[in-house]
Amino acid sequence: MQLKIMPKKKRLPAGRVPLILFLCQMISALEVPLDPKLLEDLVQPPTITQQSPKDYIVDPRENIVIQCEAKGKPPPSFSWTRNGTHFDIDKDPLVTMRPGSGTLVINIMSEGKAETYEGIYQCTARNERGAAISNNIVIRPSRSPLWTKEKLEPITLQNGQPLVLPCRPPVGLPPAIIFWMDNSFQRLPQSERVSQGLNGDLYFSNVLPEDTREDYICYARFNHTQTIQQKQPISLKVISAKSSRERPPTFLTPEGNASHKEELRGNVLSLECIAEGLPTPIIYWIKEDGILPTNRTFYRNFKKTLQIIQVSESDSGNYQCIAKNALGAIHHTISVTVKAAPYWIMAPRNLVLSPGEDGTLICRAYGNPKPRISWLTNGVPIEIAPDDPSRRIDGDTIIFSNVQERSSAVYQCNASNEYGYLLANAFVNVLAEPPRILTSENTLYQVIANRPAFLDCAFFGSPLPTIEWFKGAKGSALHEDIYVLHENGTLEIPVAQKDSTGTYTCVARNKLGIAKNEVHLEVKDPTRILKQPEYAIVQRGSTVSFECKVKHDHTLIATVTWLKDNGALPNDERFTVDKDHLVVTDVRDDDGGTYTCAANTTLDDVSASAELSVVAPTPTPAPIYDVPNPPFDLELTNQLDKSVQLSWTPGDDNNSPITKFVIEYEDAMHEAGLWHHQAEVSGTQTTAQLKLSPYVNYSFRVMAENSIGRSLPSEGSEQYLTKAAEPDKNPTAVEGLGSEPDNLVITWKPLNGFESNGPGLQYRVSWRQRDGDDEWTSVVVANVSKYIVSGTPTFVPYLIKVQALNDVGFAPEPAVVMGHSGEDLPMVAPGNVHVNVLNSTLAEVQWDSVPLKSIRGHLQGYRIYYWKAQSPSQRNRRHVEKKILTFQGSKTHGMLPGLEPFSHYSLNVRVVNGKGEGPASPDRAFSTPEGVPSAPSSLKIVNPTLDSLTLEWDPPSHPNGVLTEYTLKYQPINSTHELGPLIDLKIPANKTRWTLKNLNFSTRYKFYFYAQTSAGSGSQITEEAITTMDEAMASRQVDIATQGWFIGLMCAVALLILILLIVCFIRRNKGGKYPVKEKEDAHADPEIQPMKEDDGTFGEYSDAEDHKPLKKGSRTPSDRTVKKEDSDDSLVDYGEGVNGQFNEDGSFIGQYSGKKEKEPVEGNESSEAPSPVNAMNSFV
């Protein structure tokens, strides 16, 4: 049995019996106390206490030390394996084992190489009780190889270009730490533009002329061997360009749009994104479908590296880094998967058992993937270990039953997956030991009165001993409920009094023997400050005195210390301390502050403080207004049984008249140290007639009060003990309730000591059946709060009364209350149970009430148990999940909500009283009708083609009946997200796949899909999908309007047109002084051709050199000629001949050619006056 030191307590029952405290055996294994004397005597299996790390990298320049320390009784012997076979250290002169230890020392400093001793080592510590093994310790020497020789060509770049300077350090063990420096061993400055990546390379988002240098040097530092290796310097020359073309970001690392990262639980997750671009991009990080953990997320390397410490499985997911500058943004998604090496949920713990006891070893670990658990015993796989009839293996648990001493062994639990392993040793030690008490004999405990006292009784034994405590040499009886027993054997007295002083005996017993120990308790008076220092206001240069009078237990030595502002007094002769006073002479301004009198003994300490204020001296001192000084010279006269006269002398009123006196009393017999309000009298009175209670040891004090406040209390008066009298009141809160079917527990709130009115307080408890003719039965009990009447009939009403009495007499006749004897379980089940099914999820249950006599207790209500009938596939399950509904009071009907449609149920009804449930009614079966189904479990669209889509789905998880069919509705969605006509399609219920044909190509469709039963349609599931696009058509539908070059071209064309139209408008307003006007004037008979009616454009025209007549309706000057060299530009000039035209959406077809030579073309000018507004309207 196991004994643990816990704060859990057990209260001792009251009664006139010796104090015998039993420690219950509640836990199934012993804990061996860490007592050196005990450990020297107990036999114990080996335990590994120290070992080298699993992955042990050693310095090849020093001796190899592989640690293995273990403890046990008798001391264990040690052996080693290397690479799975026995390692005979005696045959290798370079290998020694330290005396009394399993630690190996391999002397390679004199001769030999560390590489010779690479391998996997394991230590075994063994004694007669078993064998413990260490982890597999992998020994590898550290390596710091040189850089391979390479010729590095100088690098020349133009200003603004990106650059990556590779480092590629040699592979060392452990890996090197990388940094870049120059020839002067100065670290190269880094920024958002220039930074070092996780792989050690140096990245430039864009180079600048100041990056030119010939000494870019990558260094690799190998900490284990304290060496630094240097790469050949890299030369970089940046050529200044007149202007660097800006560009949007692209990633230098990682490559592509997505990547994957795997990390182990507990490690640091480092994600990196470095981008180039001009201007320099800025990096942002987000987690898709989640937020970054606030307290574990850090940004490094100018936010190019995201680090999450103590990473866990919840950190798995997609992380997105975004690189952004003024010209655009790109993103990269890193899919993070967090795996986990095994980690303990519950490691096995050592087990100490007694012969014949039971116990368990539990080994629970988790990881990703889930680790495999295997057991060994004494270092041997348990499958091939010798059989032990007392043990049984159940997965991660070994169960021991009826163990014997031969069952002692060391068990190893190994939890492993592909990322690592855990190995734990736990021994089972079967001991048969008589009781031992480990607490020193005759230990003396000293405590202050009214404080808790703890008496120790540390013990050990196997089987676990029971603990008994006695007070006094002959085991004197205890009569009050003031003792608490802790499970570690400690006896606690919550409030120690003077009469608690004495000798206490602790007795430990088991079947192998008995042990005793005596300890002693002394209860001391508390230290008190009778006269406290008082607040003082003094003038500079005067003298002030603080008084502090202390009272303490005469057997203790008290030390009184004065402090100023919680520190030591100044080292100044102006400060003098005598027995009860602190005197400060020639007071200065810096003497102001808080002065504290601290008194302490070896058991307690008290303190009191007062404030000192220093003021400047004044010629005429102003009156000081303060609270009154305390009254003094208290005197008691006219001492009668129930009254006394108190008189006093008022103290100084400090320039504010006293308005009243407040009188308080202390009951030194029952509540020493507590002061209670007694009376208040006018400030003009100095006497008061006080009413008293019997059997109280009174002491009085007086406080004066004025407009400033209340004075300190006066000194206490002499004590006055009033005569005892019978109690004048009875206990309250009287109740009668049974805890068992055949008893009546009568409880009440006892009187306190002040209310007892005399010694020997007791209670007369009386009872009789309410409905019978029996006489009252009475019993007198001690000052307790409970009495149990046994042998009562079940649940019968009783009349109860509790009367107080003491050595003088009885209290007045008490009030009668009614109670009940104990309840028992109901005898009869509800009958005539009917079920009315209202709908597919709701049923009403009705039943007949149970006769009150059969309930045998207070009716709490009725409880319905109902459960769903098992399907054939579930009938092998032992456990049927039952649901419970409770209906309070005497209701005989109730509703069962939340039923599953189309299901078979059973139920029964039970009556409930304060004791519990009665028998169940016969099971009543009923069925619910069909309901509407839930939505289909899934809907997927697969195999999209030009004109068809295939739908696959899983049936509803809750059909709630027999499916009759599926309904599929779908409609197209155009490019503006408008919905087309809705098409309705019925599909047989046995289908889980359907192909829709004759659909439009490259069209998005929205689908609505739901199942139906005879009860109606269920919830729908929606999905969207797109038919595929013909490749030829896709190639023709490239949106040229989104091309950057085209947007720039169109802006230039629009600007030129605007300038052209403005020039034309100006010249027309000036009278037509341009070459075309001159031509008009030279020809008097123009051949006019009407406008085309189909497109509203002008006909063709030719210049004078073609000798062709113009088409009728052409708008030409009067001379009918246009000089080629003088004509203005047209839109066609910027296209390729007549091919320069506009699409329907306004986009320009063709490329800017820059031609200035004009060919005869079809005119496309407006027939309106050439104003800029009209020209632009025709253009649009």
WOCOR-V762605 format. One record per pair of residues at least 6 apart in sequence whose C-alpha atoms are under 6 Angstrom apart, sorted by the first residue. I is the first residue (numbers start at 0). GAP is how many residues later the second one is. Records with the same first field share a line. If there is no record, write none. Layout:
I: GAP, GAP
This chain:
0: 26, 27, 28, 29, 463
1: 25, 26, 27, 28, 29
2: 27, 28
4: 483
8: 477
9: 474, 475
10: 473
13: 466, 467
14: 464
15: 463
16: 460
17: 459, 460
18: 450, 451
19: 448, 449
20: 447, 448
21: 444, 445, 446
22: 443, 444
28: 323, 324
29: 322
42: 30
43: 28, 29
44: 27, 84, 85
45: 25, 26, 86
46: 23, 24
47: 21, 22
48: 20, 21
49: 18, 19
50: 16, 17
51: 14, 15
53: 83, 84
54: 83
55: 82, 83
56: 83, 84, 85
57: 83, 84
58: 82, 83
59: 54, 81
61: 47
62: 43, 44, 45, 46
63: 41, 42
64: 39, 40
65: 37, 38
66: 36
67: 34, 35
68: 32, 33
75: 49, 50, 51
76: 48, 49
77: 24, 46, 47
78: 44, 45
79: 7, 42, 43
80: 6, 40, 41
81: 38, 39
82: 36, 37
88: 6
93: 12, 13
94: 10, 11
95: 8, 9
96: 6, 7
117: 21, 22
118: 19, 20
119: 17, 18
120: 15, 16
121: 12, 14
122: 10, 11
123: 8, 9
124: 6, 7
128: 279, 280
129: 248, 279, 280
130: 247, 279
131: 278
141: 31
142: 29, 30
143: 28
146: 23
153: 81, 82
154: 81
155: 80, 81, 82
156: 81
157: 80, 81
158: 48, 49, 79, 80, 81, 82
159: 46, 47, 84
160: 45, 46
161: 42, 43, 44, 114
162: 41
163: 38, 39
164: 36, 37
165: 35
166: 33, 34, 51
175: 44, 45, 46
176: 43, 44
177: 22, 41, 42
178: 40
179: 37, 38, 39
180: 6, 7, 36
181: 33, 34, 35
182: 32
191: 110
192: 11, 12, 87
193: 9, 10
194: 7, 8
195: 6
204: 71, 72
208: 29
211: 24, 25, 26
212: 22, 23
213: 21, 22
214: 18, 19
215: 17, 18
216: 14, 16
217: 13
218: 10, 11
219: 8, 9
220: 6, 7
245: 32
246: 30, 31
247: 29, 79, 80
248: 27, 28
249: 25, 26
250: 23, 24
251: 22, 23
252: 20, 21
256: 75
257: 74, 75, 76
258: 75
259: 74, 75
260: 75
261: 74, 75, 76
262: 75
263: 74, 75, 76
264: 46, 47, 74, 75
265: 44, 45
266: 43, 44
267: 40, 41
268: 38, 39
269: 36, 37
270: 34, 35
271: 32, 33
272: 31
273: 30
280: 42, 43, 44
281: 41, 42
282: 39, 40
283: 37, 38
284: 35, 36
285: 33, 34
286: 32
287: 30, 31
295: 12, 13
296: 10, 11
297: 9
298: 6, 7
312: 25
315: 20, 21, 22
316: 18, 19
317: 16, 17
318: 14, 15
319: 12, 13
320: 10, 11
321: 8, 9
322: 6, 7
338: 29
339: 27, 28
340: 26, 78, 79
341: 24, 25, 79
342: 22, 23
343: 21
344: 19, 20
345: 17, 18
346: 16
347: 13, 14, 15, 78
348: 77
349: 76, 77
350: 77
351: 76, 77, 78
352: 77
353: 76, 77, 78, 108, 109
354: 48, 49
355: 46, 47
356: 45, 46
357: 42, 43, 44
358: 41
359: 38, 39, 40
360: 36, 37
361: 35
362: 33
370: 44, 45, 46
371: 43, 44
372: 41, 42
373: 39, 40
374: 7, 37, 38
375: 6, 35, 36
376: 33, 34, 35
377: 32, 33
389: 10, 11, 13
390: 8, 9
391: 6, 7
404: 25
407: 20, 21, 22
408: 18, 19
409: 16, 17
410: 14, 15, 16
411: 12, 13
412: 10, 11
413: 8, 9
414: 6, 7
431: 30
432: 28, 29
433: 27, 78, 79
434: 25, 26, 79, 80
435: 23, 24
436: 21, 22
437: 20, 21
438: 18, 19
440: 76, 77
441: 76, 77
442: 76
443: 76, 77
444: 76
445: 75, 76, 77
446: 76
447: 75, 76, 77, 78
448: 47, 48, 74, 75, 76
449: 45, 46, 47
450: 44, 45
451: 41, 42, 43, 44
452: 39, 40
453: 37, 38
454: 35, 36
455: 34
456: 32, 33
464: 43, 44, 45
465: 42, 43
466: 40, 41
467: 38, 39
468: 36, 37
469: 34, 35
470: 33
471: 31, 32
482: 9, 10
483: 7, 8
484: 6
497: 25
500: 20, 21, 22
501: 18, 19
502: 16, 17
503: 14, 15
504: 12, 13
505: 10, 11
506: 8, 9
507: 6, 7
524: 28
526: 24, 25
527: 22, 23
528: 20, 21
529: 19, 20
530: 17, 18
531: 16
532: 13, 14, 15, 77
533: 76
534: 75, 76
535: 76
536: 75, 76, 77
537: 76
538: 75, 76, 77, 78
539: 47, 48, 74, 75, 76
540: 45, 46
541: 44, 45
542: 41, 42, 43
543: 39, 40
544: 37, 38
545: 35, 36
546: 33, 34
547: 32
548: 31
556: 44
557: 42, 43
558: 40, 41
559: 38, 39
560: 36, 37
561: 34, 35
562: 6, 32, 33
563: 30, 31
564: 29
573: 10, 11
574: 8, 9
575: 6, 7
588: 25
591: 20, 21, 22
592: 18, 19
593: 16, 17
594: 14, 15
595: 12, 13
596: 10, 11
597: 8, 9
598: 6, 7
624: 29, 30
625: 28, 82
626: 81, 82, 83, 84
627: 24, 25, 26, 83
628: 22, 23, 82
629: 21, 81, 82, 83, 84
630: 18, 19, 20, 83
631: 16, 17, 82
632: 15, 16
633: 13, 14, 83
634: 11, 12
635: 9, 10
636: 8
637: 6, 7
640: 81
641: 49, 50, 51
642: 47, 48, 49
643: 45, 46
644: 43, 44
645: 41, 42
646: 39, 40
647: 38
656: 49
657: 25, 47, 48
658: 24, 46, 47
659: 21, 22, 23, 45
660: 19, 20, 22, 42, 43
661: 18, 40, 41
662: 15, 16, 38, 39
663: 12, 13, 14, 36, 37
664: 10, 11, 34, 35
665: 8, 9, 32, 33
666: 30, 31
667: 29
668: 28
669: 83
693: 28, 29, 30, 31, 63
694: 27, 28, 29, 62, 63
695: 25, 26
696: 23, 24
697: 21, 22
698: 18, 20
699: 16, 17
700: 13, 15
701: 11, 12
702: 8, 10
703: 6, 7
723: 33, 34
724: 32, 33, 83
725: 82, 83, 84
726: 29, 30, 84
727: 83
728: 82
729: 73, 74
730: 18, 19, 20
731: 16, 17
732: 15, 16
733: 13, 14
734: 11, 12
735: 9, 10, 83, 84
736: 7, 8, 82, 83, 84
737: 6, 7, 83, 84
738: 83
739: 82
740: 53, 81, 82, 83
741: 49, 50, 51, 52, 80
742: 46, 47, 48, 49, 78, 79
743: 44, 45, 77
744: 42, 43
745: 40, 41
746: 38, 39
747: 37
749: 35
758: 48
759: 46, 47
760: 22, 44, 45
761: 19, 20, 21, 42, 43, 44
762: 17, 18, 40, 41, 42
763: 15, 16, 38, 39
764: 13, 14, 37
765: 11, 12, 34, 35
766: 9, 10, 32, 33
767: 8, 30, 31
768: 29
769: 27, 28, 29
793: 28, 29
794: 25, 26, 27, 28, 61, 62
795: 24, 25
796: 22, 23
797: 20, 21, 22
798: 18, 19
799: 16, 17, 18
800: 15
802: 11
803: 7
804: 6
822: 33, 34, 92
823: 32, 91
824: 90, 91, 93
825: 28, 29, 30, 92
826: 27, 91
828: 81, 90, 91, 92
829: 18, 19, 20, 91
830: 16, 17
831: 15, 16
832: 13, 14
833: 11, 12
834: 9, 10
835: 7, 8
836: 6
839: 61, 88, 89, 91
840: 57, 58, 59, 60
841: 54, 55
842: 52, 53
843: 50, 51
844: 48, 49
845: 46, 47
846: 45
856: 56
857: 55, 56
858: 54
859: 28, 29, 52, 53
860: 26, 27, 28, 29, 51
861: 24, 25, 48, 49, 50
862: 22, 23, 46, 47
863: 20, 21, 44, 45
864: 18, 19, 42, 43
865: 16, 17, 40, 41
866: 15, 38, 39
867: 36, 37
868: 35, 36
900: 27, 28, 29, 30, 59
901: 26, 27, 28, 58, 59
902: 24, 25
903: 22, 23
904: 20, 21, 22
905: 18, 19
906: 16, 17
907: 12, 13, 15
908: 11, 12
909: 8, 10
910: 6, 7
929: 30, 31
930: 29, 84
931: 83, 84, 85, 86
932: 25, 26, 27, 85
933: 22, 24, 84, 85
934: 21, 84, 85
935: 18, 19, 20
936: 17, 18, 19, 20
937: 15, 16
938: 13, 14
939: 11, 12
940: 9, 10
941: 8
942: 7
943: 83
944: 82, 83
945: 55, 81, 82
946: 50, 51, 52, 53, 54
947: 48, 49, 51
948: 46, 47
949: 44, 45
950: 42, 43
951: 40, 41
952: 39
961: 51
962: 26, 49, 50
963: 25, 48, 49
964: 22, 23, 24, 47
965: 20, 21, 23, 44, 45
966: 18, 19, 42, 43
967: 16, 17, 40, 41
968: 14, 15, 38, 39
969: 12, 13, 36, 37
970: 9, 10, 11, 34, 35
971: 7, 8, 32, 33
972: 6, 7, 31, 32
1000: 26, 27, 28
1001: 25, 26, 27
1002: 23, 24
1003: 21, 22
1004: 19, 20
1005: 17, 18
1006: 15, 16
1007: 13, 14
1008: 11, 12
1009: 8, 10
1010: 7
1011: 6
1060: 111
1061: 110
1064: 105, 106
1075: 41, 46
1076: 40
1078: 38, 39, 40, 41, 42
1079: 37, 38, 39, 40
1080: 37, 38
1081: 37
1082: 35, 36
1086: 25
1087: 24, 25
1088: 22, 23, 24, 25
1089: 22, 23
1090: 7, 22
1096: 67
1097: 16, 65
1098: 15
1099: 62, 63
1100: 9
1102: 18, 19
1103: 17
1131: 8
1132: 22
1133: 18, 20
1140: 8
1141: 6, 7
